[in-house]
Amino acid sequence: MKSNILRFKGFAVLIIIAIIFSAFHLKEKEEKTFLETYKGTIWKYGEPQDGMTIYAQINQSASDPLEIWLYNVIDDCYFYESYSASEATEVLENKKNKVQIKIKESSKEHGIFTLTINGNALSVELDSFKDGKLIKEEQFTLKRSNDNIANLTVCEK
């Protein structure tokens, strides 16, 4: 009788461990990173008639996390920039609700973009550094957009 009770307790412990492990493993698989969750989304700041428009596209890849189009009111076209690892871009953090991207401008200057999303708003915090010291902090908000960025006229370089 005691051996049956011990077997039952041992079996129950194994079942509980299996359930906990399975739940943890499933939750771990379900958690997507910021770049995975928002890949391909387009975000917009301003309007061309106001003289200032920025489009941003979030990409899934940590080696190419962000593309930006900045409106050039003089030439009526958009400057295009793809931030990728080949251009000294580094993803510092890529969690569920936040991504941090470091972009080197030169050996002495870099910026750190922190992106978070709340509904249809992309909050961007840009910290600019020179010689390792914070020299400027900026914050702005882009709105989710359905505009077709393929139709934007890109300025010739």
CYANA upper distance limits for C-alpha pairs under 8 A (distance plus 0.5 A):
  1 MET  CA      5 ILE  CA      6.96
  2 LYS  CA      6 LEU  CA      6.66
  3 SER  CA      7 ARG  CA      6.56
  4 ASN  CA      8 PHE  CA      6.57
  5 ILE  CA      9 LYS  CA      6.62
  6 LEU  CA     10 GLY  CA      6.53
  7 ARG  CA     11 PHE  CA      6.47
  8 PHE  CA     12 ALA  CA      6.53
  9 LYS  CA     13 VAL  CA      6.64
 10 GLY  CA     14 LEU  CA      6.76
 11 PHE  CA     15 ILE  CA      6.70
 12 ALA  CA     16 ILE  CA      6.70
 13 VAL  CA     17 ILE  CA      6.68
 14 LEU  CA     18 ALA  CA      6.60
 15 ILE  CA     19 ILE  CA      6.68
 16 ILE  CA     20 ILE  CA      6.69
 17 ILE  CA     21 PHE  CA      6.55
 18 ALA  CA     22 SER  CA      6.50
 19 ILE  CA     23 ALA  CA      6.57
 20 ILE  CA     24 PHE  CA      6.64
 21 PHE  CA     25 HIS  CA      6.52
 22 SER  CA     26 LEU  CA      6.53
 23 ALA  CA     27 LYS  CA      6.59
 24 PHE  CA     28 GLU  CA      6.59
 25 HIS  CA     29 LYS  CA      6.83
 26 LEU  CA     30 GLU  CA      6.74
 27 LYS  CA     31 GLU  CA      6.86
 31 GLU  CA     96 LYS  CA      7.34
 32 LYS  CA     36 GLU  CA      6.43
 32 LYS  CA     37 THR  CA      6.50
 32 LYS  CA     95 LYS  CA      8.27
 32 LYS  CA     96 LYS  CA      6.34
 33 THR  CA     37 THR  CA      6.57
 33 THR  CA     94 ASN  CA      6.28
 33 THR  CA     95 LYS  CA      5.41
 33 THR  CA     96 LYS  CA      4.93
 33 THR  CA     97 ASN  CA      7.98
 34 PHE  CA     38 TYR  CA      6.59
 34 PHE  CA     94 ASN  CA      6.31
 34 PHE  CA     95 LYS  CA      6.05
 34 PHE  CA     96 LYS  CA      5.25
 34 PHE  CA     97 ASN  CA      6.15
 34 PHE  CA     98 LYS  CA      6.35
 34 PHE  CA     99 VAL  CA      6.59
 35 LEU  CA     39 LYS  CA      5.99
 35 LEU  CA     58 ILE  CA      7.21
 35 LEU  CA     59 ASN  CA      6.62
 35 LEU  CA     60 GLN  CA      5.03
 35 LEU  CA     61 SER  CA      7.44
 35 LEU  CA     62 ALA  CA      8.03
 35 LEU  CA     65 PRO  CA      7.62
 35 LEU  CA     94 ASN  CA      7.40
 35 LEU  CA     99 VAL  CA      7.90
 36 GLU  CA     59 ASN  CA      8.27
 36 GLU  CA     60 GLN  CA      5.42
 36 GLU  CA     61 SER  CA      8.44
 37 THR  CA     60 GLN  CA      8.41
 37 THR  CA     96 LYS  CA      8.20
 38 TYR  CA     58 ILE  CA      6.85
 38 TYR  CA     59 ASN  CA      7.93
 38 TYR  CA     60 GLN  CA      7.93
 39 LYS  CA     57 GLN  CA      8.33
 39 LYS  CA     58 ILE  CA      5.74
 39 LYS  CA     59 ASN  CA      5.04
 39 LYS  CA     60 GLN  CA      5.23
 40 GLY  CA     57 GLN  CA      6.56
 40 GLY  CA     58 ILE  CA      6.03
 40 GLY  CA     59 ASN  CA      6.02
 40 GLY  CA     60 GLN  CA      7.96
 41 THR  CA     57 GLN  CA      6.14
 41 THR  CA     58 ILE  CA      6.24
 41 THR  CA     59 ASN  CA      8.31
 41 THR  CA    144 ARG  CA      7.97
 41 THR  CA    145 SER  CA      8.42
 42 ILE  CA     55 TYR  CA      7.32
 42 ILE  CA     56 ALA  CA      6.24
 42 ILE  CA     57 GLN  CA      5.14
 42 ILE  CA     58 ILE  CA      7.40
 42 ILE  CA    144 ARG  CA      6.51
 42 ILE  CA    145 SER  CA      5.93
 42 ILE  CA    146 ASN  CA      7.34
 42 ILE  CA    147 ASP  CA      8.17
 43 TRP  CA     55 TYR  CA      6.04
 43 TRP  CA     56 ALA  CA      5.60
 43 TRP  CA     57 GLN  CA      6.86
 43 TRP  CA    122 LEU  CA      7.64
 43 TRP  CA    142 LEU  CA      6.08
 43 TRP  CA    143 LYS  CA      5.84
 43 TRP  CA    144 ARG  CA      4.98
 43 TRP  CA    145 SER  CA      5.70
 44 LYS  CA     53 THR  CA      7.59
 44 LYS  CA     54 ILE  CA      6.16
 44 LYS  CA     55 TYR  CA      5.07
 44 LYS  CA     56 ALA  CA      7.01
 44 LYS  CA    142 LEU  CA      5.53
 44 LYS  CA    143 LYS  CA      5.75
 44 LYS  CA    144 ARG  CA      6.81
 44 LYS  CA    145 SER  CA      6.45
 45 TYR  CA     52 MET  CA      8.22
 45 TYR  CA     53 THR  CA      5.95
 45 TYR  CA     54 ILE  CA      5.56
 45 TYR  CA     55 TYR  CA      7.03
 45 TYR  CA    141 THR  CA      7.55
 45 TYR  CA    142 LEU  CA      5.26
 45 TYR  CA    143 LYS  CA      7.01
 46 GLY  CA     50 ASP  CA      7.38
 46 GLY  CA     52 MET  CA      6.11
 46 GLY  CA     53 THR  CA      5.05
 46 GLY  CA     54 ILE  CA      7.21
 47 GLU  CA     51 GLY  CA      7.36
 47 GLU  CA     52 MET  CA      6.52
 47 GLU  CA     53 THR  CA      5.50
 48 PRO  CA     52 MET  CA      6.26
 48 PRO  CA     53 THR  CA      5.99
 48 PRO  CA     71 TYR  CA      7.35
 48 PRO  CA     73 VAL  CA      7.77
 51 GLY  CA     71 TYR  CA      8.09
 51 GLY  CA     72 ASN  CA      8.43
 51 GLY  CA     73 VAL  CA      6.28
 52 MET  CA     70 LEU  CA      8.24
 52 MET  CA     71 TYR  CA      6.67
 52 MET  CA     72 ASN  CA      8.41
 52 MET  CA     73 VAL  CA      8.08
 53 THR  CA     70 LEU  CA      6.52
 53 THR  CA     71 TYR  CA      5.66
 54 ILE  CA     68 ILE  CA      7.49
 54 ILE  CA     69 TRP  CA      6.11
 54 ILE  CA     70 LEU  CA      5.11
 54 ILE  CA     71 TYR  CA      6.77
 55 TYR  CA     68 ILE  CA      6.13
 55 TYR  CA     69 TRP  CA      5.50
 55 TYR  CA     70 LEU  CA      7.10
 55 TYR  CA    149 ILE  CA      8.46
 56 ALA  CA     66 LEU  CA      7.44
 56 ALA  CA     67 GLU  CA      6.13
 56 ALA  CA     68 ILE  CA      5.01
 56 ALA  CA     69 TRP  CA      6.96
 57 GLN  CA     66 LEU  CA      6.31
 57 GLN  CA     67 GLU  CA      5.66
 57 GLN  CA     68 ILE  CA      7.01
 58 ILE  CA     65 PRO  CA      6.51
 58 ILE  CA     66 LEU  CA      5.45
 58 ILE  CA     67 GLU  CA      7.23
 59 ASN  CA     64 ASP  CA      7.09
 59 ASN  CA     65 PRO  CA      5.28
 59 ASN  CA     66 LEU  CA      6.18
 59 ASN  CA     67 GLU  CA      8.14
 60 GLN  CA     64 ASP  CA      8.18
 60 GLN  CA     65 PRO  CA      6.76
 61 SER  CA     65 PRO  CA      5.87
 62 ALA  CA     90 GLU  CA      8.15
 62 ALA  CA     91 VAL  CA      6.52
 63 SER  CA     84 SER  CA      5.80
 63 SER  CA     85 ALA  CA      5.50
 63 SER  CA     89 THR  CA      8.17
 63 SER  CA     90 GLU  CA      7.96
 63 SER  CA     91 VAL  CA      8.27
 64 ASP  CA     82 SER  CA      7.67
 64 ASP  CA     83 TYR  CA      6.33
 64 ASP  CA     84 SER  CA      4.60
 64 ASP  CA     85 ALA  CA      6.97
 65 PRO  CA     83 TYR  CA      7.06
 65 PRO  CA     84 SER  CA      7.12
 65 PRO  CA     91 VAL  CA      8.18
 66 LEU  CA     82 SER  CA      6.69
 66 LEU  CA     83 TYR  CA      5.93
 66 LEU  CA     84 SER  CA      7.98
 67 GLU  CA     80 TYR  CA      7.97
 67 GLU  CA     81 GLU  CA      6.25
 67 GLU  CA     82 SER  CA      4.87
 67 GLU  CA     83 TYR  CA      6.50
 68 ILE  CA     80 TYR  CA      6.30
 68 ILE  CA     81 GLU  CA      5.72
 68 ILE  CA     82 SER  CA      6.91
 69 TRP  CA     78 TYR  CA      6.07
 69 TRP  CA     79 PHE  CA      5.96
 69 TRP  CA     80 TYR  CA      5.08
 69 TRP  CA     81 GLU  CA      6.99
 70 LEU  CA     78 TYR  CA      5.62
 70 LEU  CA     79 PHE  CA      5.55
 70 LEU  CA     80 TYR  CA      7.10
 71 TYR  CA     76 ASP  CA      7.65
 71 TYR  CA     77 CYS  CA      6.41
 71 TYR  CA     78 TYR  CA      4.85
 71 TYR  CA     79 PHE  CA      6.86
 72 ASN  CA     76 ASP  CA      6.07
 72 ASN  CA     77 CYS  CA      5.84
 72 ASN  CA     78 TYR  CA      6.00
 72 ASN  CA     79 PHE  CA      7.22
 73 VAL  CA     77 CYS  CA      7.55
 75 ASP  CA    155 CYS  CA      8.15
 76 ASP  CA    153 THR  CA      8.48
 77 CYS  CA    152 LEU  CA      7.91
 77 CYS  CA    153 THR  CA      5.61
 77 CYS  CA    154 VAL  CA      5.91
 77 CYS  CA    155 CYS  CA      5.66
 78 TYR  CA    152 LEU  CA      7.42
 78 TYR  CA    153 THR  CA      6.51
 78 TYR  CA    154 VAL  CA      5.17
 78 TYR  CA    155 CYS  CA      5.92
 79 PHE  CA    154 VAL  CA      6.46
 79 PHE  CA    155 CYS  CA      6.01
 80 TYR  CA    154 VAL  CA      6.97
 80 TYR  CA    155 CYS  CA      8.05
 83 TYR  CA     87 GLU  CA      7.01
 83 TYR  CA     89 THR  CA      6.62
 83 TYR  CA    103 ILE  CA      8.29
 84 SER  CA     88 ALA  CA      7.60
 84 SER  CA     89 THR  CA      5.90
 84 SER  CA     90 GLU  CA      8.32
 85 ALA  CA     89 THR  CA      5.13
 85 ALA  CA     90 GLU  CA      6.69
 87 GLU  CA    103 ILE  CA      8.42
 87 GLU  CA    104 LYS  CA      8.25
 88 ALA  CA    103 ILE  CA      6.50
 88 ALA  CA    104 LYS  CA      5.91
 88 ALA  CA    105 GLU  CA      8.50
 89 THR  CA    101 ILE  CA      7.45
 89 THR  CA    102 LYS  CA      6.21
 89 THR  CA    103 ILE  CA      5.13
 89 THR  CA    104 LYS  CA      7.02
 90 GLU  CA    101 ILE  CA      6.20
 90 GLU  CA    102 LYS  CA      5.62
 90 GLU  CA    103 ILE  CA      7.07
 91 VAL  CA     99 VAL  CA      7.91
 91 VAL  CA    100 GLN  CA      6.43
 91 VAL  CA    101 ILE  CA      4.96
 91 VAL  CA    102 LYS  CA      6.76
 92 LEU  CA     99 VAL  CA      8.06
 92 LEU  CA    100 GLN  CA      5.82
 92 LEU  CA    101 ILE  CA      6.14
 92 LEU  CA    102 LYS  CA      7.16
 93 GLU  CA     98 LYS  CA      7.95
 93 GLU  CA     99 VAL  CA      5.79
 93 GLU  CA    100 GLN  CA      5.48
 93 GLU  CA    101 ILE  CA      7.74
 94 ASN  CA     98 LYS  CA      6.70
 94 ASN  CA     99 VAL  CA      4.98
 94 ASN  CA    100 GLN  CA      7.13
 95 LYS  CA     99 VAL  CA      6.64
 97 ASN  CA    116 THR  CA      6.52
 97 ASN  CA    117 ILE  CA      7.41
 98 LYS  CA    114 THR  CA      7.56
 98 LYS  CA    115 LEU  CA      6.21
 98 LYS  CA    116 THR  CA      5.34
 98 LYS  CA    117 ILE  CA      8.08
 99 VAL  CA    114 THR  CA      6.35
 99 VAL  CA    115 LEU  CA      5.87
 99 VAL  CA    116 THR  CA      7.38
100 GLN  CA    112 ILE  CA      7.16
100 GLN  CA    113 PHE  CA      6.05
100 GLN  CA    114 THR  CA      4.96
100 GLN  CA    115 LEU  CA      6.90
101 ILE  CA    112 ILE  CA      6.06
101 ILE  CA    113 PHE  CA      5.62
101 ILE  CA    114 THR  CA      7.06
102 LYS  CA    110 HIS  CA      7.41
102 LYS  CA    111 GLY  CA      6.22
102 LYS  CA    112 ILE  CA      4.90
102 LYS  CA    113 PHE  CA      6.88
103 ILE  CA    110 HIS  CA      6.03
103 ILE  CA    111 GLY  CA      5.80
103 ILE  CA    112 ILE  CA      6.84
103 ILE  CA    113 PHE  CA      8.44
104 LYS  CA    109 GLU  CA      6.69
104 LYS  CA    110 HIS  CA      4.68
104 LYS  CA    111 GLY  CA      6.97
105 GLU  CA    109 GLU  CA      5.86
105 GLU  CA    110 HIS  CA      5.67
105 GLU  CA    111 GLY  CA      8.02
106 SER  CA    110 HIS  CA      7.30
108 LYS  CA    130 LYS  CA      6.09
108 LYS  CA    131 ASP  CA      5.52
108 LYS  CA    132 GLY  CA      7.89
109 GLU  CA    128 SER  CA      8.05
109 GLU  CA    129 PHE  CA      6.12
109 GLU  CA    130 LYS  CA      5.02
109 GLU  CA    131 ASP  CA      6.93
109 GLU  CA    132 GLY  CA      8.19
110 HIS  CA    128 SER  CA      6.58
110 HIS  CA    129 PHE  CA      5.89
110 HIS  CA    130 LYS  CA      7.25
111 GLY  CA    126 LEU  CA      7.03
111 GLY  CA    127 ASP  CA      6.03
111 GLY  CA    128 SER  CA      4.89
111 GLY  CA    129 PHE  CA      6.45
112 ILE  CA    125 GLU  CA      8.46
112 ILE  CA    126 LEU  CA      6.17
112 ILE  CA    127 ASP  CA      5.73
112 ILE  CA    128 SER  CA      7.08
113 PHE  CA    124 VAL  CA      7.08
113 PHE  CA    125 GLU  CA      6.17
113 PHE  CA    126 LEU  CA      5.16
113 PHE  CA    127 ASP  CA      7.16
114 THR  CA    123 SER  CA      8.49
114 THR  CA    124 VAL  CA      6.21
114 THR  CA    125 GLU  CA      5.60
114 THR  CA    126 LEU  CA      7.03
115 LEU  CA    122 LEU  CA      7.22
115 LEU  CA    123 SER  CA      6.20
115 LEU  CA    124 VAL  CA      5.32
115 LEU  CA    125 GLU  CA      7.15
116 THR  CA    122 LEU  CA      6.37
116 THR  CA    123 SER  CA      5.79
116 THR  CA    124 VAL  CA      7.31
117 ILE  CA    121 ALA  CA      6.22
117 ILE  CA    122 LEU  CA      5.07
117 ILE  CA    123 SER  CA      6.55
118 ASN  CA    122 LEU  CA      7.09
118 ASN  CA    123 SER  CA      8.21
120 ASN  CA    143 LYS  CA      6.25
120 ASN  CA    144 ARG  CA      5.62
121 ALA  CA    141 THR  CA      6.84
121 ALA  CA    142 LEU  CA      6.26
121 ALA  CA    143 LYS  CA      5.27
121 ALA  CA    144 ARG  CA      6.72
122 LEU  CA    141 THR  CA      6.02
122 LEU  CA    142 LEU  CA      5.53
122 LEU  CA    143 LYS  CA      6.68
122 LEU  CA    144 ARG  CA      7.81
123 SER  CA    139 GLN  CA      7.82
123 SER  CA    140 PHE  CA      6.60
123 SER  CA    141 THR  CA      5.09
123 SER  CA    142 LEU  CA      7.04
124 VAL  CA    139 GLN  CA      6.15
124 VAL  CA    140 PHE  CA      5.94
124 VAL  CA    141 THR  CA      6.52
124 VAL  CA    142 LEU  CA      8.24
125 GLU  CA    137 GLU  CA      7.74
125 GLU  CA    138 GLU  CA      6.25
125 GLU  CA    139 GLN  CA      5.00
125 GLU  CA    140 PHE  CA      7.22
126 LEU  CA    137 GLU  CA      6.28
126 LEU  CA    138 GLU  CA      5.62
126 LEU  CA    139 GLN  CA      6.80
127 ASP  CA    134 LEU  CA      7.27
127 ASP  CA    135 ILE  CA      8.22
127 ASP  CA    136 LYS  CA      6.39
127 ASP  CA    137 GLU  CA      5.14
127 ASP  CA    138 GLU  CA      7.04
128 SER  CA    134 LEU  CA      6.34
128 SER  CA    135 ILE  CA      6.25
128 SER  CA    136 LYS  CA      5.62
128 SER  CA    137 GLU  CA      6.89
129 PHE  CA    133 LYS  CA      5.66
129 PHE  CA    134 LEU  CA      4.93
129 PHE  CA    135 ILE  CA      5.96
129 PHE  CA    136 LYS  CA      7.67
130 LYS  CA    134 LEU  CA      7.14
130 LYS  CA    135 ILE  CA      7.05
148 ASN  CA    152 LEU  CA      8.04
